[in-house]
Amino acid sequence: MVNCCGLLNTNKEPVPLKSVEVELEVRDHVTTVVSTLNYENKEDKPLEAVFVFPLPGDAAVCHFSAKIGQTHIVAEVKEKKEAREEYDDALSSGQQAFLLEESDQSPDIFSLSVGSLPPGESASIRLEYVTELAVQADEGLRFCLPAVLNPRYQPQGSGGSEGGNVQVTSVPASLVPYSLSFSARVSSPRPVSKVESSCPLEPLQYLNTEQTQATVKLAAGHKFDRDVELLIYYKDAHQPTAVVEAGQASSQPGALMGDPVVMLSLYPEFPPAVMSSVASCGEFVFLLDRSGSMSGARIKSATDTLLLLLKSIPLGCYFNICSFGSSYEHIFPKSVEYNQKTMDEALKNVEEMKANLGGTEILKPLKHIYSQPCIPNQPRQLFVFTDGEVGNTKDVINLVKHNSVSHRCFSFGIGEGASSALINGLAKEGGGHAQFITGTDRMQPKVMQSLRFALQPAVVDISVTWDLPKGVSVTALSPPITALFQGQRSLVYAQLTGQSSEASEGCVTVKYSLAGHPSQNQLHFSLKPAVDTGLTVHRLAARTLIRSLEMEERERKGEEDGGVKKKVVELSVQSGVSSAFTAFIAVNKDNSEVIQGPLVRRNVPTPRMMGCRMPMSRHAPVMNRKRGCMPRIVPMSCDAPEMDEMMGYMPRPVPMSRAAPKMDTSSSESRLPKQPPRDPLLQLVSLQKASGCWVLDPALAAALGKTSEEVEKPKPASVNQEVWATILALIWLHGFQMDAQEEWELLAMKAVSWLRAQKASCVTECVEAGNALLVCNVQKDALGI
C-alpha cells in the first residue's frame, strides 16, 4: 500500500513534511487561523514538494510566508497568471519559490507548491486565513480542521486532465509521517459557556473572571485520523452585536482597508409560539446522492432518513424524490400530491435504493428540477444529500443562486471531507440551511430539524438602516438578506467613510417580520474604534465583496468586458485576500546560487480513513501549467463494511425493554438468511399512514412489543381501532423514545392533528389504558391531545 501510494521514494526515505501547527484566534462569530507547515529535504537532490489542503469555503487567506534556513520570505498577492509565470521563472533560474493558489473549481481547495528545496534544507510555511464560524442548530459555533481532503469527482466535459493541477496522495491516517498540534483562544463580548470537540480536549481555561476569554488545546496523543471539530457556545447568543474595526494606518482613507469597517451580527430568537406552528403547504423535492462513495452506512442512513421525511410531510403538500450519480432518476415525472398512494409508492422505491449510480454529477439533476414549473401556492423546498465529492462546485452554486427566487435549498454534507464550499454554498445561495453529518453523528435528527425550518415561518422583510452623523457615509459590502430561519445567523459588513467632528457614535436599526409580527433592534457603536485590533473584520468584508464580484463575473461569462475581474484583482491585492483570479507568490531573489541537479517530485500525503483500498489522484505536471484545467477523478473503491466502520455510523442503541420482542420462528423460517433487526423507532414509524394515524394490526402489536390479543383487549369499547392504535403509538414514542424526539416530533404532531379531527370520546380513558398496557406514565397533556 505504501509503495502504490507513493509515500516513500526508492530509498524508503520519508516525504519532507514533518509537522503541522494550528493556532486559532476566535473573536465572537469570526476567527483567524494560523497554520505552520514544517518541511525538511532529507534527499541528496533538490526537491519540489506539492501539498494540497482544504480550507473553509468562505475563508480569506491573508498571509503566506516561508522560512528557508535563515532566509525569510513574505508572499505578495498578484494576478494568478502573473504569479504562475513568476514562480516558473524563479524555478528555471534556480531560485527558491513558493506559490499558493485557489482551485479554479472549488474555493475550499488550495494547492501549495513549495518549489525548490536544496538537499538537507528545512522550510517552514506559515499560512493565515480568516473565516466566519458556522452556527449549528444547538446555537454552537463550529470550526472544523479536516483530517482528509477527499479527492473531488470531476464531471465529464468540465475540464481537461492536463496542466495546472497537482497529484493528491491518500494514505492511511496511521501512516501519515507528520504530526499535528492544535490550540484555540476564544474571546467574545459575551461569556463563553463551554467548548466541545469531536476529539479529546484539555480542560477549558478561562482567562478572566467574566469568562469572556478562554483557551483550549487538543489533548496529547491525537492521531489526526478524523476531523478536528470545535464547537463554541456563548451565553446570550441571540443578542445582536455591532463591531467596528479600525482601518489600516498604511492604507489610504476612502479605500476599503483604510476606512473603518462595521460587522453586524443578526441571530434572531424564535418564540415558542412560532416554533410550534407548522405550515400545511409546500413542494418538497429530495435530491439524494447515490454515487459509489455513498455506499454502505451512508446510503442506509440516507434512506432511513427519507422514511422519516415521508412520514412527516403534512397532507396537502407535494413531493418528489430524485437521485443521482453519473446519471439521475426520479420516482415521479413531476412532483405529486402527498397521499397514501403516492407515499407508499415512494417508500417502495426508497427501500430499493443503492449507491450504484457511479460518479457524482449533481449539476444535471439540479437543472432538471429547476426546469419543472413551480406549483401555485406550494413553496418549493429542495433537500440535497451528498458526500460533497464534486469538482464543479462553483457551477453548482451559481445554478442554485440563479434559481434562488423560486425555492429554498437545504443541504446535508455526509461524511469526513464533505466540501464545506459546496454544502454551505448551496444553503447560502438557496436561502436555506446547511448541516454536516460526520463521525458518529446520526443524520435523522439534523435532517428533521431542517424540515422543521422549512415548515416554519422565517424572518423576512429584513431591512438595515444606518443613522450616522454628518460627514460620515456607509457603503454596504454584503448582499441583502432575504430570509433567516430559526437557528440561522447572518453577518453584515459595511464600510464607514469620512469623519465627523460632532459625534463619535453611530446607530444601526434592524427591522424584520416573523410570523406576521414586526420586530426592531437598535444598536449604537463607536465611530472611533481601538487601533491595532487586527484586520479580521476587514478581510472577511473584502472576502464577502470578492465573492459577490466573482459570482457576477461568472454570470457574465463569454462577454468581453473584464471590468469585474479587474475590480476583484485590485481588491484582492489591496486587502491581501486571495481570490479566484489571484495567487500568493514568494520568490527568494537574494539567492544567487543556481540549484544543482534536476528537480525531484515528492507528493505530500493527505490522510484518509482506514478501509479504502485505492487512492485517488490528480495527475498533472507542475511545470508548464495550463490555466483553468481540472483533472478527471476516478471514484474511490471501498467495501461497504469497511465504509461503515470508517464512517462510524451506528444505529441508535436501544435498551432491551424498549426493543421489539423476539418473535417465534418456524423451522422453515429459521433456514432463511438472517436479516439485521430494524431500529424499533423506524419499525413503528414505517407503519404510520399518510394521514397521521396508525392501524391496529399485528405489525403494530409487534412494534410495541406485544401480541395482537394483548393490544386489542384493553381497548375501550366505544373507541374505534385507529384512534386506539394512534394513542398507543404516541404513548410508546413519549415513553420510550424521548431521546430521539427531534426525529419523530413532526410525525407525532400530524398524528395529534388527526386525533383532534376525529373528535373521539374517551381519550382520557384510552391514555390510562395505554399507559397500563405499555407500562408507561405519559400524561395526556404531554401527548398534546
C-alpha atoms as one frame of an Amber mdcrd trajectory, in Angstrom:
protein
   0.000   0.000   0.000   2.802   2.388   0.900   4.586   1.960  -2.425   1.437
   2.280  -4.537   0.530   5.481  -2.699   3.959   6.973  -3.334   4.595   7.629
   0.347   8.314   6.756   0.161  10.981   7.071  -2.527  13.013   4.161  -3.851
  15.420   4.506  -0.917  12.478   4.426   1.501  13.232   7.951   2.687  10.357
   9.925   4.255   8.434  12.659   2.480   9.559  16.135   3.559   6.575  17.391
   5.593   7.389  16.918   9.282   4.744  18.731  11.327   1.607  20.890  11.192
   0.858  23.508  13.858  -2.531  25.246  14.001  -3.428  28.231  16.188  -6.987
  29.568  16.345  -7.914  33.103  17.439 -11.705  33.277  17.800 -13.386  36.688
  18.105 -17.086  36.180  18.714 -18.500  34.837  15.408 -15.281  35.007  13.334
 -11.814  33.569  13.634  -8.241  33.919  12.447  -6.450  30.636  11.758  -2.661
  30.379  11.595  -1.202  27.147  10.176   2.515  26.382  10.082   3.815  23.570
   7.849   7.359  22.411   8.567   9.377  20.677   5.835  12.790  19.061   5.570
  14.511  17.723   2.458  16.459  14.630   3.525  17.316  13.661  -0.020  20.580
  14.378  -1.835  18.799  16.189  -4.658  16.834  19.445  -4.918  13.179  18.780
  -4.201   9.915  20.281  -5.375   7.117  19.335  -2.979   3.388  19.802  -3.520
   0.786  19.817  -0.730  -2.939  20.145  -1.330  -5.085  21.047   1.669  -8.663
  22.127   2.444  -9.921  25.431   3.833 -13.463  26.576   4.711 -15.314  27.644
   1.585 -15.638  31.263   2.718 -12.121  31.543   4.133  -9.999  34.587   3.314
  -6.305  33.703   3.050  -4.473  36.817   4.189  -0.860  35.828   4.911   1.612
  33.426   3.377   5.304  33.319   4.270   8.204  30.908   4.106  11.395  30.498
   6.080  14.210  28.525   4.459  17.146  28.184   6.797  17.901  31.769   7.840
  16.069  33.317   4.884  12.552  34.677   5.497  10.213  35.354   2.565   6.769
  37.003   2.734   4.399  36.466  -0.184   2.515  39.078  -2.162  -0.864  38.762
  -3.834  -0.663  39.020  -7.619  -2.863  38.234 -10.585  -2.875  34.435 -10.970
  -1.258  34.185 -14.416   1.448  36.664 -13.452   2.126  34.760 -10.208   2.416
  31.424 -12.032   4.824  32.832 -14.598   6.965  34.402 -11.879   7.029  31.094
  -9.987   8.072  29.111 -13.058  10.714  31.698 -14.000  12.167  31.551 -10.482
  12.416  27.765 -10.558  14.023  27.721 -14.002  16.712  30.153 -12.799  17.430
  28.102  -9.677  15.710  30.437  -7.202  13.565  29.237  -4.307   9.890  29.966
  -4.903   6.553  29.301  -3.188   3.110  29.516  -4.789  -0.324  29.371  -3.155
  -3.393  29.474  -5.352  -7.093  28.745  -5.080  -8.553  25.846  -7.049 -10.299
  27.025 -10.201 -13.331  24.869  -9.397 -13.680  24.679  -5.616 -12.704  27.521
  -3.272 -12.062  25.197  -0.321  -9.073  23.534  -2.000  -5.706  25.296  -2.023
  -2.570  23.843  -3.593   0.798  24.717  -2.103   3.873  24.315  -4.341   6.903
  24.500  -2.072   9.264  24.877  -5.001  12.997  24.242  -4.990  14.258  22.996
  -1.622  18.043  22.277  -1.540  19.326  18.977  -0.100  19.383  18.945   3.696
  17.500  22.227   3.968  14.451  22.895   6.173  11.484  25.075   5.270   8.636
  26.442   7.354   5.456  27.630   5.613   3.091  29.928   7.527  -0.461  30.267
   6.234  -3.006  32.611   7.832  -6.690  32.908   6.982  -9.880  34.327   8.455
 -13.341  32.763   8.303 -16.854  33.057   9.703 -17.818  30.294  12.128 -20.925
  28.366  11.100 -23.850  28.321  13.563 -25.106  24.864  14.465 -28.698  24.000
  15.289 -27.916  23.927  19.040 -26.514  27.520  18.855 -22.894  26.361  18.893
 -20.332  27.922  16.541 -18.459  25.277  14.516 -14.857  25.254  13.363 -13.566
  22.189  11.512  -9.983  21.299  10.639 -10.378  18.476   8.089  -8.145  15.458
   8.530  -8.826  14.419   4.953  -9.230  16.214   1.667 -11.483  13.838  -0.260
 -10.498  13.961  -3.932 -13.298  15.613  -5.857 -15.164  13.724  -8.565 -14.718
  15.638 -11.836 -17.774  15.520 -14.160 -17.095  14.645 -17.764 -16.628  17.612
 -20.050 -15.986  20.156 -17.288 -12.225  20.301 -17.590  -9.134  18.683 -19.006
  -6.618  16.491 -17.324  -3.557  18.452 -18.225  -1.747  21.335 -16.609  -2.431
  23.445 -13.593  -3.095  20.611 -11.196  -1.342  18.599  -8.550  -1.473  14.981
  -7.510  -3.069  14.167  -4.166  -1.765  11.036  -2.463  -4.084   9.456   0.121
  -2.659   7.117   2.749  -3.952   5.525   5.968  -4.044   8.140   8.726  -1.879
   5.945  10.956   0.927   6.120   8.397   0.924   9.884   7.899   4.522  10.841
   8.744   3.787  14.280  10.165   2.350  15.439  13.497  -0.365  17.940  14.437
  -0.616  20.461  17.278  -3.811  22.487  17.712  -4.781  25.274  20.141  -7.507
  27.929  20.281  -8.027  31.219  22.092 -11.653  32.383  22.338 -12.854  35.915
  23.168 -16.304  37.497  22.941 -18.357  40.336  24.426 -20.461  37.505  25.870
 -19.300  34.863  28.354 -18.034  31.597  26.906 -20.303  28.918  28.380 -18.479
  25.836  27.037 -16.264  24.450  24.271 -16.771  20.921  22.935 -14.986  18.837
  20.322 -15.163  15.580  18.396 -11.616  14.953  19.654 -10.305  14.834  23.243
  -9.505  18.303  24.596  -7.582  19.542  27.591  -9.838  21.333  30.146 -11.087
  24.792  29.133  -9.016  27.552  30.774 -10.749  30.883  31.463  -8.510  33.957
  31.275 -10.710  36.427  33.201 -13.401  36.427  35.865 -16.107  37.450  33.351
 -15.320  34.238  31.411 -15.326  36.184  28.139 -11.856  34.872  27.253 -10.667
  31.276  27.287  -8.096  28.913  25.802  -8.316  25.259  24.831  -5.899  22.712
  23.373  -6.118  19.337  21.725  -5.236  16.570  24.164  -1.901  14.854  23.719
  -1.756  11.785  21.518  -4.212  12.845  18.801  -3.547  10.797  15.653  -5.279
  13.246  13.275  -7.339  10.307  11.995 -10.560  12.351  11.988 -11.693  15.932
  11.569 -10.847  18.214  14.482 -14.242  19.791  15.154 -14.564  22.593  17.704
 -17.974  23.769  18.973 -18.081  27.068  20.899 -21.097  28.168  22.949 -21.801
  31.697  24.251 -24.330  32.979  26.750 -26.969  35.410  25.375 -26.153  34.111
  21.916 -29.155  35.805  20.247 -28.255  39.346  21.267 -27.322  41.341  18.134
 -23.889  42.965  18.055 -22.159  45.660  16.007 -18.372  45.531  15.966 -16.315
  48.321  14.383 -12.723  47.686  13.352 -10.211  50.464  12.651  -8.683  50.718
   9.200  -5.087  50.006   8.292  -2.879  53.033   9.004  -0.782  52.430   5.886
  -3.835  52.409   3.582  -5.440  55.482   2.057  -8.703  56.820   3.575 -11.571
  56.038   1.217 -10.157  52.614   0.385 -11.726  49.556   1.979  -8.624  48.722
   4.029  -8.091  52.377   5.067 -11.612  53.062   6.382 -13.289  51.565   9.457
 -15.496  48.533   8.765 -18.517  47.535  10.851 -19.722  43.946  11.259 -23.356
  43.496  12.258 -24.408  40.114  13.672 -28.059  39.053  13.292 -29.157  35.874
  15.050 -32.910  36.220  15.792 -34.539  34.168  18.523 -37.780  32.436  17.601
 -40.542  32.456  20.274 -42.050  29.100  21.317 -45.351  30.024  19.668 -43.599
  30.328  16.299 -41.626  27.147  16.855 -44.811  25.155  17.428 -46.533  26.324
  14.236 -46.188  24.206  11.099 -47.184  25.061   7.535 -49.606  22.806   5.656
 -48.401  23.513   2.132 -45.222  23.240   0.104 -43.465  21.257  -2.614 -40.681
  19.093  -1.161 -38.024  17.766  -3.545 -35.443  15.396  -2.050 -32.225  15.020
  -4.084 -30.142  12.046  -2.954 -26.547  11.233  -3.906 -26.305   7.572  -4.990
 -22.724   7.639  -6.233 -20.300   4.875  -5.276 -18.818   6.897  -2.425 -22.229
   6.844  -0.690 -22.113   3.047  -0.265 -22.571   1.190   2.998 -23.735   3.098
   6.067 -24.145   6.400   4.222 -26.865   5.239   1.816 -28.548   3.226   4.590
 -28.707   6.279   6.840 -29.996   8.398   3.955 -32.826   6.003   3.068 -33.832
   5.681   6.738 -33.975   9.479   6.837 -36.195   9.562   3.735 -38.638   7.289
   5.593 -38.907   9.824   8.423 -39.255  12.691   5.946 -42.035  10.989   4.000
 -43.959  10.242   7.184 -43.593  13.827   8.428 -44.820  15.746   5.362 -48.232
  17.324   6.038 -51.247  16.358   3.960 -51.899  18.877   1.208 -48.230  19.187
   0.232 -46.493  17.954  -2.944 -43.256  15.971  -3.160 -40.795  14.065  -5.348
 -37.544  12.156  -4.838 -34.649  12.417  -7.282 -31.362  10.539  -7.058 -28.137
  10.963  -8.963 -24.720   9.573  -9.764 -23.283   9.630 -13.280 -26.936   9.800
 -14.368 -30.083  10.742 -12.467 -33.502   9.223 -11.734 -36.778  10.442 -10.258
 -39.632   8.479  -8.718 -42.332  10.611 -10.351 -42.032  12.572 -13.635 -43.033
  15.660 -11.641 -43.970  16.410  -8.048 -47.203  14.749  -6.935 -49.706  15.416
  -4.177 -48.831  13.717  -0.910 -51.339  10.983  -0.035 -51.340   7.325   0.977
 -50.918   6.017  -2.569 -48.009   8.280  -3.545 -46.322   7.829  -0.171 -46.456
   4.031  -0.469 -45.054   4.131  -4.000 -42.215   6.414  -2.921 -41.342   4.253
   0.096 -41.219   1.148  -2.082 -38.669   2.853  -4.334 -36.649   4.166  -1.396
 -36.269   0.664   0.079 -34.627  -0.489  -3.159 -32.152   2.404  -3.472 -28.470
   1.513  -3.586 -25.302   3.553  -4.076 -24.894   2.203  -7.601 -25.123   5.177
  -9.959 -21.381   5.742 -10.455 -19.916   9.238 -10.248 -21.270  12.450  -8.730
 -22.968  14.538 -11.447 -25.164  16.889  -9.415 -25.477  19.686 -11.970 -27.765
  17.839 -14.409 -30.398  16.724 -11.858 -30.484  20.244 -10.425 -31.123  21.648
 -13.898 -33.938  19.123 -14.352 -35.548  20.077 -11.029 -35.380  23.795 -11.841
 -36.879  23.156 -15.295 -40.083  21.928 -13.637 -42.648  24.728 -13.170 -43.402
  25.658  -9.573 -46.815  24.672  -8.215 -49.008  27.686  -7.309 -49.280  28.300
  -3.550 -46.826  25.458  -2.847 -43.410  26.972  -1.998 -40.622  24.743  -3.307
 -38.188  23.319  -0.724 -35.146  21.405  -2.014 -33.239  18.977   0.237 -29.825
  17.892  -1.091 -27.946  14.911   0.398 -24.353  14.363  -0.769 -20.903  13.483
   0.475 -19.745  16.572  -1.392 -17.130  14.982  -3.627 -17.632  17.073  -6.791
 -15.222  19.147  -8.854 -17.583  21.764 -10.332 -18.613  23.331  -7.018 -18.800
  26.890  -8.327 -21.013  25.939 -11.294 -23.432  24.136  -8.964 -23.644  27.054
  -6.539 -24.103  29.517  -9.393 -27.081  27.478 -10.687 -28.709  27.491  -7.242
 -28.261  31.248  -6.989 -29.915  31.752 -10.390 -32.997  29.925  -9.096 -32.997
  31.281  -5.538 -36.166  33.348  -6.065 -38.222  30.210  -6.755 -37.114  27.897
  -3.948 -35.163  27.312  -0.741 -32.293  24.815  -0.592 -31.359  22.780   2.492
 -28.061  20.903   2.167 -26.506  17.996   4.058 -22.808  17.089   3.906 -22.320
  13.417   4.691 -19.026  12.015   5.923 -15.488  13.179   6.565 -14.223  15.556
   3.944 -17.573  16.782   2.628 -16.878  20.050   0.826 -17.811  22.979   3.052
 -17.803  25.206  -0.035 -20.457  23.051  -1.711 -22.665  22.369   1.319 -22.548
  25.899   2.727 -22.778  27.451  -0.731 -25.932  25.525  -1.646 -27.694  26.638
   1.518 -26.408  30.206   1.435 -27.362  30.895  -2.180 -30.579  28.880  -1.836
 -31.717  30.709   1.291 -31.815  27.511   3.322 -29.720  25.838   6.000 -26.593
  23.639   5.877 -25.902  20.634   8.096 -22.858  18.362   8.363 -23.080  14.707
   9.411 -19.656  13.391  10.448 -18.190  10.724  12.691 -20.867   9.068  14.799
 -23.475  11.771  14.102 -26.936  10.488  13.269 -28.321  12.006  10.111 -32.005
  11.809  11.086 -32.209  14.461  13.834 -30.313  17.031  11.761 -32.440  16.464
   8.666 -35.708  16.532  10.594 -34.632  19.786  12.195 -34.136  21.280   8.738
 -37.573  20.008   7.683 -38.986  21.872  10.647 -37.196  25.017   9.454 -38.791
  24.512   6.041 -42.260  24.169   7.565 -41.944  27.065   9.984 -42.132  30.802
   9.341 -38.860  32.536   8.529 -37.618  36.016   9.335 -38.454  38.080   6.236
 -38.719  41.722   5.144 -35.288  42.376   6.643 -34.026  45.951   6.436 -30.837
  47.538   7.801 -30.857  51.339   8.246 -27.792  53.347   9.236 -28.012  56.592
  11.209 -24.640  58.347  11.034 -23.536  61.881  11.881 -22.923  64.443   9.154
 -19.712  63.800   7.253 -19.807  60.003   7.645 -21.282  57.735   4.948 -21.786
  53.982   4.760 -21.261  51.555   1.865 -22.824  48.099   2.108 -20.342  45.313
   1.332 -22.720  42.369   1.862 -25.622  41.351  -0.390 -29.122  41.965   1.027
 -30.518  39.343   3.420 -33.762  37.866   2.092 -34.627  35.442   4.902 -33.350
  33.927   8.153 -34.585  30.635   9.595 -34.661  29.541  13.188 -31.057  28.818
  14.095 -29.528  30.876  11.301 -27.192  33.827  11.710 -26.114  36.463   9.223
 -23.087  38.763   9.374 -23.441  42.081   7.551 -20.358  44.101   6.590 -20.293
  47.816   5.752 -17.564  50.391   5.100 -17.626  53.704   7.003 -16.129  56.628
   5.072 -15.403  60.163   6.302 -15.162  61.798   9.707 -17.417  63.815  11.978
 -16.408  66.490  14.441 -19.867  66.493  16.026 -20.328  62.920  17.216 -18.286
  59.802  17.917 -21.167  57.324  17.790 -23.308  55.793  15.060 -26.538  53.818
  15.138 -27.976  50.981  13.080 -31.625  49.860  13.101 -32.596  46.348  12.045
 -36.221  45.627  11.210 -37.799  42.349  10.208 -41.022  40.381  10.314 -41.571
  36.962  11.882 -44.881  35.162  11.510 -46.551  38.461  10.651 -45.198  40.238
  13.726 -42.770  43.138  13.144 -39.605  43.406  15.219 -36.965  46.106  15.605
 -33.477  46.249  17.140 -31.341  49.366  17.508 -27.603  49.207  18.174 -25.140
  52.001  18.936 -21.461  51.714  18.065 -18.314  53.828  18.302 -17.012  55.586
  15.197 -13.542  55.708  16.760 -12.629  52.079  17.408  -9.433  50.984  19.084
  -6.477  50.555  16.765  -4.177  47.540  16.495  -7.017  45.038  16.959  -6.148
  43.184  13.758  -7.902  43.201  10.409 -10.109  40.127  10.724 -13.346  42.021
  10.005 -11.791  43.967   7.113 -10.520  40.833   5.451 -13.819  38.996   5.810
 -15.602  42.060   4.431 -13.201  42.037   1.475 -13.810  38.315   1.012 -17.584
  38.888   1.000 -17.304  41.573  -1.660 -14.834  39.488  -3.694 -17.202  36.502
  -3.677 -20.090  38.695  -4.898 -17.936  40.108  -7.695 -16.702  36.634  -8.677
 -20.299  35.477  -8.965 -21.064  38.490 -11.141 -18.079  37.659 -13.350 -19.277
  34.067 -13.833 -22.714  35.342 -14.786 -21.056  37.493 -17.460 -19.062  34.560
 -18.831 -18.470  34.915 -22.544 -18.618  38.699 -22.578 -15.534  40.733 -23.392
 -15.841  43.224 -20.540 -13.216  42.380 -17.941 -14.088  45.213 -15.569 -15.416
  42.938 -12.824 -12.328  40.741 -12.897 -10.167  43.874 -12.686 -12.093  45.012
  -9.592 -11.567  41.607  -7.951  -7.827  41.646  -8.637  -7.472  45.212  -7.328
  -9.465  44.442  -4.160  -7.582  41.178  -3.617  -4.171  42.854  -3.939  -5.234
  45.783  -1.706  -6.642  43.596   1.071  -4.130  40.770   0.852  -7.055  38.367
   0.483  -6.899  35.570  -2.094  -9.447  35.210  -4.885 -10.146  33.023  -7.895
  -8.117  35.431 -10.054  -5.091  35.943  -7.798  -2.417  33.914  -6.028   0.242
  34.397  -3.371   3.758  34.353  -4.833   7.056  34.481  -2.902  10.476  34.312
  -4.533  13.848  34.412  -2.772  15.528  36.839  -5.143  18.545  37.215  -2.822
  19.629  33.656  -3.558  22.018  33.979  -6.473  23.262  30.402  -6.355  21.921
  28.130  -9.043  20.453  24.899  -7.638  22.451  21.930  -8.960  20.823  18.808
 -10.316  17.316  18.010 -11.573  14.204  18.724  -9.502  12.596  15.687  -7.889
   8.833  15.472  -7.312   7.554  14.180  -3.947   3.853  14.233  -3.143   2.984
  15.004   0.480   0.187  12.595   1.500  -3.109  13.785   2.927  -4.503  11.295
   5.467  -7.537   9.219   4.598  -9.589   6.945   6.789  -8.781   3.251   7.065
 -10.597   0.760   4.846 -10.362   2.377   1.390  -8.001   0.363  -0.718  -7.448
   2.523  -3.808  -6.143   6.080  -3.573  -7.497   8.800  -5.830  -5.063  11.065
  -7.537  -4.821  14.214  -9.580  -2.311  13.553 -12.366  -0.579  16.561 -13.906
   2.863  18.089 -14.204   3.595  21.116 -12.044   5.658  22.948 -14.651   4.170
  24.463 -17.819   0.728  24.889 -16.285  -2.284  25.367 -18.491  -4.689  27.733
 -16.793  -8.225  26.708 -15.981  -7.815  22.941 -16.258  -9.019  20.441 -13.671
  -8.323  16.688 -13.534 -10.736  13.884 -14.136 -11.092  11.816 -10.958 -11.781
   8.105 -10.633 -14.199   7.401  -7.737 -12.775   5.694  -4.650 -13.405   1.998
  -4.192 -14.393   0.938  -0.675 -16.143  -2.144   0.594 -19.440  -1.383   2.299
 -18.487  -2.915   5.667 -15.221  -1.001   5.620 -17.081   2.208   4.830 -19.476
   1.534   7.715 -16.567   1.215  10.126 -14.796   4.189   8.572 -17.771   6.491
   8.917 -18.673   5.412  12.418 -22.377   5.345  11.550 -24.053   3.199  14.147
 -27.723   2.565  14.816 -29.190   4.217  17.890 -28.597   1.972  20.913 -31.915
   0.634  22.169 -32.432  -0.709  25.704 -33.770  -4.246  25.756 -37.000  -3.114
  27.418 -37.680  -0.781  24.501 -36.731  -3.066  21.655 -39.167  -5.069  19.614
 -39.648  -8.565  21.058 -38.155 -11.689  19.623 -40.762 -13.430  17.510 -41.205
 -17.188  17.359 -39.981 -18.628  14.076 -40.907 -21.873  12.394 -38.304 -24.318
  11.227 -38.678 -23.103   7.646 -38.224 -19.506   8.721 -35.113 -20.402  10.692
 -33.493 -21.635   7.481 -33.854 -18.199   5.849 -30.883 -15.836   5.810 -30.821
 -13.750   8.954 -31.817 -10.117   8.459 -30.435  -7.389  10.724 -33.025  -6.216
  13.266 -34.719  -2.969  12.311 -34.497   0.047  14.567 -37.652  -0.132  16.756
 -38.413   3.547  16.124 -38.217   3.134  12.347 -40.299  -0.034  12.638 -43.121
   1.898  14.316 -42.784   4.941  12.047 -42.963   2.784   8.909 -46.479   1.732
   9.918 -47.911   5.255  10.142 -50.368   6.264   7.438 -50.047   9.433   5.367
 -52.989  10.930   7.290 -51.022  10.590  10.539 -52.866   7.657  12.105 -51.864
   4.061  12.819 -53.918   0.934  12.136 -54.500  -1.717  14.805 -52.903  -4.821
  13.294 -50.284  -7.496  14.154 -47.456  -5.367  12.755 -48.244  -2.537  15.187
 -48.546  -5.009  18.056 -45.105  -6.415  17.226 -43.606  -2.922  17.035 -44.993
  -2.202  20.516 -43.553  -5.469  21.834 -46.968  -7.077  22.356 -49.202  -9.715
  20.808 -52.333  -8.766  18.877 -54.529 -10.056  21.697 -52.656  -8.024  24.324
 -53.127  -4.837  22.262 -56.791  -5.350  21.354 -58.136  -6.496  24.751 -57.791
  -3.235  26.783 -59.308  -1.024  24.040 -62.334   0.916  25.366 -65.457  -0.382
  23.635 -66.626   2.996  22.322 -63.309   3.873  20.658 -62.539   2.882  17.073
 -59.406   0.892  16.338 -57.428   3.625  14.532 -57.858   6.101  17.418 -56.745
   3.454  19.906 -53.759   2.434  17.745 -52.658   6.056  17.271 -52.816   6.833
  21.001 -50.772   3.700  21.737 -48.133   4.753  19.192 -47.903   8.243  20.722
 -47.584   6.833  24.245 -44.787   4.491  23.088 -42.917   7.376  21.422 -43.165
   9.586  24.521 -42.469   6.733  26.898 -39.522   5.061  25.195 -38.107   7.356
  22.509 -37.755  10.801  24.097 -34.026  10.753  23.309 -34.998  10.757  19.613
 -37.816  13.313  19.876 -36.365  15.517  17.129 -36.765  12.612  14.729 -40.448
  11.849  15.377 -41.788  15.188  16.626 -43.274  16.301  13.289 -44.981  12.998
  12.518 -46.369  12.970  16.074 -47.811  16.446  15.506 -49.514  15.069  12.398
 -50.928  12.197  14.460 -52.255  14.617  17.075 -53.921  16.727  14.370 -55.596
  13.596  13.019 -56.821  12.637  16.502 -58.298  16.083  17.092 -60.119  15.912
  13.768 -61.762  12.634  14.856 -63.297  14.340  17.922 -63.064  10.996  19.669
 -64.574  10.394  23.080 -62.921   8.580  25.984 -59.454   9.939  25.121 -58.512
  10.145  28.812 -59.633   6.548  29.317 -57.551   5.495  26.274 -54.427   7.180
  27.630 -54.849   5.494  31.013 -55.403   2.084  29.394 -52.445   2.614  27.039
 -50.127   3.517  29.912 -51.176   0.384  31.772 -50.601  -1.787  28.696 -47.175
  -0.351  27.835 -46.111   0.160  31.464 -45.656   3.896  30.979 -46.707   7.031
  32.801 -47.260   9.533  29.991 -49.696  12.331  30.767 -52.449  13.262  28.328
 -51.230  16.870  28.183 -47.755  15.698  27.211 -49.246  13.965  24.185 -50.886
  17.190  23.065 -54.382  15.731  22.850
